[in-house]
Amino acid sequence: MASIRKRGSSYLIVVSMGYDYNGKRINPRQKTVHPPEGLTPKQVEKWLNELRPEHFRNFYAELRKVIRPDTKKPLSEYTIEGVHATLCSILSDAVEGGFLSHNPAWRTYRYAGRKCEKKIADEETAQKIIAALEGESIKYETYFKLIIATGMRRGECCALKWEDINYAERSIHVCRNAVKTTGDEIIVKAPKTKAGNRYVYFSAEMESLLREYEAFCAAETERYDRRKQTKDDYVFRRKGMKLPMTPSTFTWRFKKILKANDLPTDLNVHSLRHTAATLFIASGTDVGTVAGLLGHSQPSTTLDIYTHAFDKNKKAASQIMQSSLEI
């Protein structure tokens, strides 16, 4: 993972190196970037606007030469992709703030080597997962079914409050993200992009489960916290605390569910989001709508990630059209 922090007139880029085989954190790699000295605010703006795609491509190429001291291997492509995502997010904010006319990092990253396919549960496996969840506690059943139904990210689901759920519209306002940092610290923040702040929708069956779970949580709050539950409470809250549960808790639980029910253990919680997206596409939903439901800033992002699903739709559409014309 990577982060960028402003330090006076310079910017500090920090790339996490992970942990060694003994569980000790490896010192992160850092680089400070200084804009040319003596520039006026107008000149700084001009300097920023002179950033070109090749600057970013060259930067990623240099990162691929960095060797990790623990494994003696280059940085993973996942880390470099994370650096790119962080840069794009920061520069998108600069565009929205009027400091840049465009995002120069947009579409400058290309995966090097063979890219692994997204881990997705097919419809049959998804049905088995749903059946397995019905044997779990109502908290875990609700959490995982919500992600399957809406395609929310795990951190977005953890950050939901009861005030975000509108039963009359059967909608959920996704407007926060829970991120676990070091130790037990968890940070709840706004989505990285405007597109991340969105509405997703649920069925009558999901409404019934949510209402049942809300009643369960209200009873638990009175029993353990000695108070009434409020709309400001997190939907998935730590017992006896006002903090949300951490995404890693659900990751660990999901692995246990898969193993206990003889389901593919190479799946993870994010696979449920991919599954939801694939099912949206398979149902004939257009790319713009799918992008909006998933919180992607650009439909092209959705197309890039789920090319395989759209290709299947194109093949099916071609067959239907040609058979109707008896070609």
Secondary structure, 3 states (H helix, E strand, C coil): CEEEEEECCEEEEEECCCECCCCCECCCEEEEECCCCCCCHHHHHHHHHCCCHHHHHHHHHHHCCCECCCCCCECCHHHHHHHHHHHHHHHHHHHHCCCCCCCCCCCCCCCCCCCCCCCCCCHHHHHHHHHHHCCCCHHHHHHHHHHHHHCCCHHHHHCCEHHHEECCCCEEEECCEEEECCCCCEEEECCCCHHHCEEEECCHHHHHHHHHHHHHHHHHHHHHCCCCCCCCCECCECCCCCCECCHHHHHHHHHHHHHHCCCCCCCCHHHHHHHHHHHHHHCCCCHHHHHHHHCCCCHHHHHHHCHHHHHHHHHHHHHHHHHHCCC
